Amino acid sequence: MRDKGDKKAHLLGLGLDNTDGHKRVTVAEEFSLVGGSAETHEKMTETVMKTFEELKSRGKKLNQVAPDELTDIIRDSTPE
């Protein structure tokens, strides 16, 4: 039985700008990225990697961060 504090968390990135018919899927333990153009999928991948690096530097896991804090981290991790 899981402890009440042992919440599961998973990030889902969905790209909707694919016009080349290529199916892009990147899956890991705590995130899934689906779809998008090559450029969009690459940006989503870079963003999620930077997000998890920042969480690690803060000593937190995805299930330990508040939604507002996660939003700020993702926003700061998104490439221009």
Chimera marker file (.cmm) of the C-alpha trace (Angstrom):
<marker_set name="trace">
<marker id="1" x="0.000" y="0.000" z="0.000" r="1" g="1" b="0" radius="0.5"/>
<marker id="2" x="1.346" y="3.433" z="-0.917" r="1" g="1" b="0" radius="0.5"/>
<marker id="3" x="1.827" y="6.164" z="1.641" r="1" g="1" b="0" radius="0.5"/>
<marker id="4" x="-0.475" y="9.189" z="1.214" r="1" g="1" b="0" radius="0.5"/>
<marker id="5" x="2.592" y="11.340" z="0.569" r="1" g="1" b="0" radius="0.5"/>
<marker id="6" x="3.833" y="8.986" z="-2.158" r="1" g="1" b="0" radius="0.5"/>
<marker id="7" x="2.017" y="10.660" z="-5.066" r="1" g="1" b="0" radius="0.5"/>
<marker id="8" x="2.704" y="9.688" z="-8.653" r="1" g="1" b="0" radius="0.5"/>
<marker id="9" x="3.499" y="12.419" z="-11.154" r="1" g="1" b="0" radius="0.5"/>
<marker id="10" x="4.070" y="12.387" z="-14.904" r="1" g="1" b="0" radius="0.5"/>
<marker id="11" x="4.583" y="15.222" z="-17.383" r="1" g="1" b="0" radius="0.5"/>
<marker id="12" x="2.907" y="14.976" z="-20.779" r="1" g="1" b="0" radius="0.5"/>
<marker id="13" x="4.036" y="17.112" z="-23.708" r="1" g="1" b="0" radius="0.5"/>
<marker id="14" x="1.839" y="17.212" z="-26.792" r="1" g="1" b="0" radius="0.5"/>
<marker id="15" x="2.971" y="18.825" z="-30.042" r="1" g="1" b="0" radius="0.5"/>
<marker id="16" x="0.246" y="19.656" z="-32.539" r="1" g="1" b="0" radius="0.5"/>
<marker id="17" x="2.180" y="21.247" z="-35.409" r="1" g="1" b="0" radius="0.5"/>
<marker id="18" x="3.307" y="18.123" z="-37.272" r="1" g="1" b="0" radius="0.5"/>
<marker id="19" x="2.729" y="18.283" z="-41.026" r="1" g="1" b="0" radius="0.5"/>
<marker id="20" x="5.255" y="15.687" z="-42.248" r="1" g="1" b="0" radius="0.5"/>
<marker id="21" x="3.388" y="12.601" z="-41.001" r="1" g="1" b="0" radius="0.5"/>
<marker id="22" x="6.329" y="11.443" z="-38.871" r="1" g="1" b="0" radius="0.5"/>
<marker id="23" x="5.325" y="9.989" z="-35.487" r="1" g="1" b="0" radius="0.5"/>
<marker id="24" x="7.565" y="11.369" z="-32.758" r="1" g="1" b="0" radius="0.5"/>
<marker id="25" x="7.366" y="9.798" z="-29.303" r="1" g="1" b="0" radius="0.5"/>
<marker id="26" x="9.799" y="10.144" z="-26.396" r="1" g="1" b="0" radius="0.5"/>
<marker id="27" x="8.952" y="8.269" z="-23.204" r="1" g="1" b="0" radius="0.5"/>
<marker id="28" x="10.724" y="8.121" z="-19.851" r="1" g="1" b="0" radius="0.5"/>
<marker id="29" x="9.729" y="7.213" z="-16.314" r="1" g="1" b="0" radius="0.5"/>
<marker id="30" x="8.414" y="10.664" z="-15.413" r="1" g="1" b="0" radius="0.5"/>
<marker id="31" x="7.492" y="12.150" z="-18.793" r="1" g="1" b="0" radius="0.5"/>
<marker id="32" x="6.066" y="11.424" z="-22.230" r="1" g="1" b="0" radius="0.5"/>
<marker id="33" x="6.412" y="13.652" z="-25.292" r="1" g="1" b="0" radius="0.5"/>
<marker id="34" x="4.169" y="12.970" z="-28.266" r="1" g="1" b="0" radius="0.5"/>
<marker id="35" x="3.901" y="14.563" z="-31.686" r="1" g="1" b="0" radius="0.5"/>
<marker id="36" x="4.996" y="17.901" z="-33.005" r="1" g="1" b="0" radius="0.5"/>
<marker id="37" x="7.286" y="18.885" z="-35.812" r="1" g="1" b="0" radius="0.5"/>
<marker id="38" x="10.955" y="17.942" z="-35.505" r="1" g="1" b="0" radius="0.5"/>
<marker id="39" x="11.686" y="21.427" z="-34.127" r="1" g="1" b="0" radius="0.5"/>
<marker id="40" x="8.811" y="21.357" z="-31.634" r="1" g="1" b="0" radius="0.5"/>
<marker id="41" x="9.654" y="17.871" z="-30.396" r="1" g="1" b="0" radius="0.5"/>
<marker id="42" x="13.280" y="18.882" z="-29.946" r="1" g="1" b="0" radius="0.5"/>
<marker id="43" x="12.242" y="21.969" z="-27.946" r="1" g="1" b="0" radius="0.5"/>
<marker id="44" x="9.908" y="19.881" z="-25.768" r="1" g="1" b="0" radius="0.5"/>
<marker id="45" x="12.737" y="17.397" z="-25.135" r="1" g="1" b="0" radius="0.5"/>
<marker id="46" x="15.177" y="20.175" z="-24.227" r="1" g="1" b="0" radius="0.5"/>
<marker id="47" x="12.621" y="21.791" z="-21.936" r="1" g="1" b="0" radius="0.5"/>
<marker id="48" x="11.826" y="18.604" z="-20.056" r="1" g="1" b="0" radius="0.5"/>
<marker id="49" x="15.515" y="17.729" z="-19.644" r="1" g="1" b="0" radius="0.5"/>
<marker id="50" x="16.288" y="21.189" z="-18.238" r="1" g="1" b="0" radius="0.5"/>
<marker id="51" x="13.212" y="20.951" z="-15.998" r="1" g="1" b="0" radius="0.5"/>
<marker id="52" x="14.405" y="17.694" z="-14.450" r="1" g="1" b="0" radius="0.5"/>
<marker id="53" x="17.946" y="19.063" z="-14.076" r="1" g="1" b="0" radius="0.5"/>
<marker id="54" x="16.515" y="22.040" z="-12.165" r="1" g="1" b="0" radius="0.5"/>
<marker id="55" x="14.379" y="19.792" z="-9.973" r="1" g="1" b="0" radius="0.5"/>
<marker id="56" x="17.468" y="17.706" z="-9.179" r="1" g="1" b="0" radius="0.5"/>
<marker id="57" x="19.472" y="20.832" z="-8.297" r="1" g="1" b="0" radius="0.5"/>
<marker id="58" x="16.655" y="21.794" z="-5.889" r="1" g="1" b="0" radius="0.5"/>
<marker id="59" x="16.717" y="18.332" z="-4.353" r="1" g="1" b="0" radius="0.5"/>
<marker id="60" x="13.136" y="17.606" z="-5.419" r="1" g="1" b="0" radius="0.5"/>
<marker id="61" x="11.339" y="15.009" z="-7.480" r="1" g="1" b="0" radius="0.5"/>
<marker id="62" x="8.419" y="15.776" z="-9.775" r="1" g="1" b="0" radius="0.5"/>
<marker id="63" x="5.900" y="14.511" z="-7.229" r="1" g="1" b="0" radius="0.5"/>
<marker id="64" x="7.330" y="16.852" z="-4.570" r="1" g="1" b="0" radius="0.5"/>
<marker id="65" x="6.968" y="20.157" z="-6.372" r="1" g="1" b="0" radius="0.5"/>
<marker id="66" x="3.903" y="22.409" z="-6.235" r="1" g="1" b="0" radius="0.5"/>
<marker id="67" x="2.135" y="23.130" z="-9.533" r="1" g="1" b="0" radius="0.5"/>
<marker id="68" x="3.014" y="26.842" z="-9.411" r="1" g="1" b="0" radius="0.5"/>
<marker id="69" x="6.685" y="26.091" z="-8.785" r="1" g="1" b="0" radius="0.5"/>
<marker id="70" x="6.716" y="23.536" z="-11.607" r="1" g="1" b="0" radius="0.5"/>
<marker id="71" x="5.135" y="26.071" z="-13.957" r="1" g="1" b="0" radius="0.5"/>
<marker id="72" x="7.907" y="28.562" z="-13.148" r="1" g="1" b="0" radius="0.5"/>
<marker id="73" x="10.613" y="25.923" z="-13.658" r="1" g="1" b="0" radius="0.5"/>
<marker id="74" x="9.170" y="24.865" z="-17.018" r="1" g="1" b="0" radius="0.5"/>
<marker id="75" x="8.816" y="28.477" z="-18.136" r="1" g="1" b="0" radius="0.5"/>
<marker id="76" x="12.444" y="29.177" z="-17.204" r="1" g="1" b="0" radius="0.5"/>
<marker id="77" x="13.591" y="25.952" z="-18.922" r="1" g="1" b="0" radius="0.5"/>
<marker id="78" x="11.866" y="26.598" z="-22.249" r="1" g="1" b="0" radius="0.5"/>
<marker id="79" x="14.247" y="27.574" z="-25.066" r="1" g="1" b="0" radius="0.5"/>
<marker id="80" x="13.601" y="30.854" z="-26.871" r="1" g="1" b="0" radius="0.5"/>
<link id1="1" id2="2" r="1" g="1" b="0" radius="0.2"/>
<link id1="2" id2="3" r="1" g="1" b="0" radius="0.2"/>
<link id1="3" id2="4" r="1" g="1" b="0" radius="0.2"/>
<link id1="4" id2="5" r="1" g="1" b="0" radius="0.2"/>
<link id1="5" id2="6" r="1" g="1" b="0" radius="0.2"/>
<link id1="6" id2="7" r="1" g="1" b="0" radius="0.2"/>
<link id1="7" id2="8" r="1" g="1" b="0" radius="0.2"/>
<link id1="8" id2="9" r="1" g="1" b="0" radius="0.2"/>
<link id1="9" id2="10" r="1" g="1" b="0" radius="0.2"/>
<link id1="10" id2="11" r="1" g="1" b="0" radius="0.2"/>
<link id1="11" id2="12" r="1" g="1" b="0" radius="0.2"/>
<link id1="12" id2="13" r="1" g="1" b="0" radius="0.2"/>
<link id1="13" id2="14" r="1" g="1" b="0" radius="0.2"/>
<link id1="14" id2="15" r="1" g="1" b="0" radius="0.2"/>
<link id1="15" id2="16" r="1" g="1" b="0" radius="0.2"/>
<link id1="16" id2="17" r="1" g="1" b="0" radius="0.2"/>
<link id1="17" id2="18" r="1" g="1" b="0" radius="0.2"/>
<link id1="18" id2="19" r="1" g="1" b="0" radius="0.2"/>
<link id1="19" id2="20" r="1" g="1" b="0" radius="0.2"/>
<link id1="20" id2="21" r="1" g="1" b="0" radius="0.2"/>
<link id1="21" id2="22" r="1" g="1" b="0" radius="0.2"/>
<link id1="22" id2="23" r="1" g="1" b="0" radius="0.2"/>
<link id1="23" id2="24" r="1" g="1" b="0" radius="0.2"/>
<link id1="24" id2="25" r="1" g="1" b="0" radius="0.2"/>
<link id1="25" id2="26" r="1" g="1" b="0" radius="0.2"/>
<link id1="26" id2="27" r="1" g="1" b="0" radius="0.2"/>
<link id1="27" id2="28" r="1" g="1" b="0" radius="0.2"/>
<link id1="28" id2="29" r="1" g="1" b="0" radius="0.2"/>
<link id1="29" id2="30" r="1" g="1" b="0" radius="0.2"/>
<link id1="30" id2="31" r="1" g="1" b="0" radius="0.2"/>
<link id1="31" id2="32" r="1" g="1" b="0" radius="0.2"/>
<link id1="32" id2="33" r="1" g="1" b="0" radius="0.2"/>
<link id1="33" id2="34" r="1" g="1" b="0" radius="0.2"/>
<link id1="34" id2="35" r="1" g="1" b="0" radius="0.2"/>
<link id1="35" id2="36" r="1" g="1" b="0" radius="0.2"/>
<link id1="36" id2="37" r="1" g="1" b="0" radius="0.2"/>
<link id1="37" id2="38" r="1" g="1" b="0" radius="0.2"/>
<link id1="38" id2="39" r="1" g="1" b="0" radius="0.2"/>
<link id1="39" id2="40" r="1" g="1" b="0" radius="0.2"/>
<link id1="40" id2="41" r="1" g="1" b="0" radius="0.2"/>
<link id1="41" id2="42" r="1" g="1" b="0" radius="0.2"/>
<link id1="42" id2="43" r="1" g="1" b="0" radius="0.2"/>
<link id1="43" id2="44" r="1" g="1" b="0" radius="0.2"/>
<link id1="44" id2="45" r="1" g="1" b="0" radius="0.2"/>
<link id1="45" id2="46" r="1" g="1" b="0" radius="0.2"/>
<link id1="46" id2="47" r="1" g="1" b="0" radius="0.2"/>
<link id1="47" id2="48" r="1" g="1" b="0" radius="0.2"/>
<link id1="48" id2="49" r="1" g="1" b="0" radius="0.2"/>
<link id1="49" id2="50" r="1" g="1" b="0" radius="0.2"/>
<link id1="50" id2="51" r="1" g="1" b="0" radius="0.2"/>
<link id1="51" id2="52" r="1" g="1" b="0" radius="0.2"/>
<link id1="52" id2="53" r="1" g="1" b="0" radius="0.2"/>
<link id1="53" id2="54" r="1" g="1" b="0" radius="0.2"/>
<link id1="54" id2="55" r="1" g="1" b="0" radius="0.2"/>
<link id1="55" id2="56" r="1" g="1" b="0" radius="0.2"/>
<link id1="56" id2="57" r="1" g="1" b="0" radius="0.2"/>
<link id1="57" id2="58" r="1" g="1" b="0" radius="0.2"/>
<link id1="58" id2="59" r="1" g="1" b="0" radius="0.2"/>
<link id1="59" id2="60" r="1" g="1" b="0" radius="0.2"/>
<link id1="60" id2="61" r="1" g="1" b="0" radius="0.2"/>
<link id1="61" id2="62" r="1" g="1" b="0" radius="0.2"/>
<link id1="62" id2="63" r="1" g="1" b="0" radius="0.2"/>
<link id1="63" id2="64" r="1" g="1" b="0" radius="0.2"/>
<link id1="64" id2="65" r="1" g="1" b="0" radius="0.2"/>
<link id1="65" id2="66" r="1" g="1" b="0" radius="0.2"/>
<link id1="66" id2="67" r="1" g="1" b="0" radius="0.2"/>
<link id1="67" id2="68" r="1" g="1" b="0" radius="0.2"/>
<link id1="68" id2="69" r="1" g="1" b="0" radius="0.2"/>
<link id1="69" id2="70" r="1" g="1" b="0" radius="0.2"/>
<link id1="70" id2="71" r="1" g="1" b="0" radius="0.2"/>
<link id1="71" id2="72" r="1" g="1" b="0" radius="0.2"/>
<link id1="72" id2="73" r="1" g="1" b="0" radius="0.2"/>
<link id1="73" id2="74" r="1" g="1" b="0" radius="0.2"/>
<link id1="74" id2="75" r="1" g="1" b="0" radius="0.2"/>
<link id1="75" id2="76" r="1" g="1" b="0" radius="0.2"/>
<link id1="76" id2="77" r="1" g="1" b="0" radius="0.2"/>
<link id1="77" id2="78" r="1" g="1" b="0" radius="0.2"/>
<link id1="78" id2="79" r="1" g="1" b="0" radius="0.2"/>
<link id1="79" id2="80" r="1" g="1" b="0" radius="0.2"/>
</marker_set>
